[in-house]
Amino acid sequence: MYSREYQGRRLNFEASGGLLNSSLVMQDKETDTYWSIIKGKAIGGELEGHPLVELPVASKVQWKDWVKRHPETLVLSVEGREDYPKNVYDDYMTSDKGFGGAEAIDERLETKEEIFAFELAGTHYAVPYRVSAGGAVFKIDDFHIFLYRPFSSEVYYSTVAFRSDEGGFEFDQGRWLHQGSGRAFSPETGGFLGDDAPSLSRMTGFDTFWYTWSLIHPGTEVLNHPTLSHPGAKAQAVQPDSR
């Protein structure tokens, strides 16, 4: 999810009809600028080079789980239809090839490896979904990073990501805790329960496939080895992060 406010103007975004390495390029109606979500900035037009302002508030889940949390949700109906009988992305999701046969050049991960990617202090990082299953913690410089995905979750789910500037994370008595505030993580809500903790903040990031991300960000560091992970995840195989 992205802000619409740029240089004092409110923009209206829509799909441009173009892709950049299989990733969406948007276009705004007011300035005719093209915005790449995989690059996180405008790549052509009046606002070229201007960064997209990502808002860490979106949650990507399946309908069955969303409606349990928010049963009052309204569903958009277009000409009397709310959904399609067949998911048009099924073949793409199950194929080991990228869109149009594209493949990853960087062979540290498989072409269609599912990853959560993010930028921190000018460096790009990628974490395979299997590594963050059940929860995983990474220490990067002075930052403590907490990532969470349910075990055996569908690819459509968002990775939950938090950053702590003070105090790390620990797994204690079957739950994740933020040491700096004592707040416990709730898998049901995707957040840490309790009073505000200034040192704990939600992170932005990008759930995608390895080929899509690595073709745009070839210098990405692959995080295969967490500082701490859920005990149930230790049996999962992880690939080496060297070339």
N, C-alpha and C positions, 0 to 999 in steps of 0.2 A: 504494500500500500504506500502511496506516495502523496506528498503535499501537492496542492494545486497553486500555491502562492509563490510567484517568482517575480522579482524586481517590481514589487508593488502591484502586480497584476494577477488576477485569478484565471488560470488556464483551464480549458476543457480538452481532455485527452481522449484519443480514440486510436484504434489499431490502424497503423499506416498501410498494412498489407504487405510490408516487407519484414524479412527476418535477417538476423546477423548470427551466423553459425547456429541456426535453428532456434534462436531466441528472439522474443518479441521486440519489435521496434515500434514505439508509439509516435503519434504526431499530434501536436496541439493545433486547435483551430485559430487561435489568436495570432500566433507568430509564425505558423507554418514551420516550426522546428521539429526535428526528428530526435527522439529520445530512445536510447538503447538501455533496456533494463539490465542486461548482462554486464554492460560497461558502467552503468550507474550514472550516465551523463548524456547530454545532448551531443549528437554526432553530426549534425548539419542544420543549417538554418540560422535565424537571427540570434538564438541563444546557444549556439554551438560552444561546447566546452563547459557549459554550466552544469553543475552536478544535480542529479535527482535527489530530492530530500525524502529519504525513506522514513516511514512512520512504523515503529515496532508495535503495532496494535493488531495486525491482521492474524487470523487463525484459520489455517487450511485443514479441514477435517471432512469426514464423510457425513452425509446428511443424517444417517442413523444416530450418530453421536451428537451432532449439533442440536437436533430437535429434542434430545433428552435434556440438554442443558437449557434450551430456550424454546419451550413448546409453543410460545406465542408468536414465533417467527412467521412473517409473511413471505410467500413465494411468488416471484414474478411469473406472470402468465403471458405468453406471446401468442396471440391468435388462438387462445384456448389450450395451449400446450405448455406444460411446466418442465418436461424432461423428454429425453429420447429413449426409445426401447433398447438401443444399442449404443454402447460407449464407443465413439468414433476413434478414441485413442488406444483401444485395447491392443490392436496389432502393433502399434508403435511401442507401447509399454513392455510387451512380451518379447520384442525383437532384440537381438544383441547388437544390432546396427543402429546408428544414429539416423536422424531425419535425412532422407535422400541418399542413404548409404554412407553418411559421414562417419569417420572414425577418429579416435584420439591419436594424436602424434606422440604425446607423452604416455609411455607404457607403464608408468608406476601403478596405475589403476586401469581396470578394464574400461572400454569405451562407454558402456552404459552403467558403470558403477554409480550408485545413487549417493550423492554427497550433500553436506551442508557447507557452504563456502561463506567466508566473511573476511573483512578487512580490519586490521588492527595496527595502529601506528605506522601506516603506510605499507604494510606487508599483507599479502593475500594468503589465506589458509583454507584447506579443504579437509573435512572430516567425513569418512564413509559412514553411512547410516548404521552399519553393523557395529561400529565402534561406540556410538552413543546410545545404543539400545539399553534401556533401563537406567541410563544416566552415566555421564562421564565428566571428569574434571581435568582441565589442562591449565598449567602454570606457564604463562607467556610474559616474560619480563616481570613487571610488578602487578600484572593482572591475573586474577583467577577467573577462568571461564567454565561455566557449567552448561552442558548440553544434555537434552533429554529427548528420547523417542521411546514410545511404548515398544515392548518386545513384539516382534512379528507384525508391526504396524504396516498398513498399506502405504504405498509410495505417495499417496495424496496428502498425507498428514504433514503439517508443519513441524520442523524441529524447533523445540523451545530452547532459547539461548539467553543466558544471563551473564553479566560481568560484575565482578566484585573488585572494588578498588581497595577494600580494607577487610581482611578476613577471608579465609578460603571456604571450602565446602567439605562436608564429611558425610559418610553413610553410616547411620547409627540406628540400631533397632528397627531395621526395615524401612527407613525413610532418609531422605536427603535433607541436611540441615546447612544453613548458612551460618558459619561460625561467628561472623561479625555482628549479627543481629539475633541469632538464635531462632530465626524463622524457619519453618519446615516447608518443604516443597510439596505441593498437591498435584499429583498427576491428573486429577479430575479437572482442575481449573487451569493447569499449566502455569501456576504462579506460586510465589512464596507467601504463606499466610501470616498475617499479623500486622503490626504497626509499620509505618513507613521506615525504610532503611536507606538513608541517603547514599551509602556506599554500594548499594545493590541496584543495578539497573538492567532493564531489558535490552538485549542486543538486536541489531538488525543483521540480516544475512540472506542467503540465497539457497533455496532447495532446488537442486537440478541434477543433471547427469555430468559425469566427469568430462566427457568430450566437449560438451557445450561450454563449460567453464574454462577448461585448460587451453582450448584453442584461442581464447581471448586473453587469458592470464597465464602465460607459459611459466612464469616464475613462482607459481603457487607452491607453498609448503604443504605437504601432506602430513596430517596428524593422525598417525596410526596407533600411537602408544600413549594412552591417557596417564596423567599423574595418579588418578584414582578412578576406578570404574565400579559399576554395580557388580556384586559378587557373582550374580548369575550370568554375567557376560564374559567371564574369564575363559569359558570353554570355547568361545567363538574364535575361529581362525582369523588371523589378520595377516595381510601381505606385507612384505618388507617395504620400507619407504625409500629405498635406494634404487637408483636406476639399474 
